[in-house]
């Protein structure tokens, strides 16, 4: 799974757009007050986490995009 197929899976599952942000694929505007996210970290790995009250909190680190996508899918479904 990659970020594009993750977005399609979340849409098919009926997850509201404002509940998540996928870097480079789904970045809702205006930015919701809180959401789960998937992004590339500065070291090239992938991160999933939560944005709440203006702060990003990384929950998990992954070595591949596929692992990170699977983790976000589990969190949201």
C-alpha angles and dihedrals in degrees: 000000000000132000094273094051089044090056090050092049092050091048091049090050090054096244107162115248093237094060096073147025124208112193111245094359111055120015109159118216127241092036110248117237091246136009145143117260146198118202143151114260123225090258092057097257123116128253135198122193150120133284112208134158092357095307131108115219116190112218101178140011122213134189094215137042090233092057092049092048091051090050093052091046090054091049093051103040 
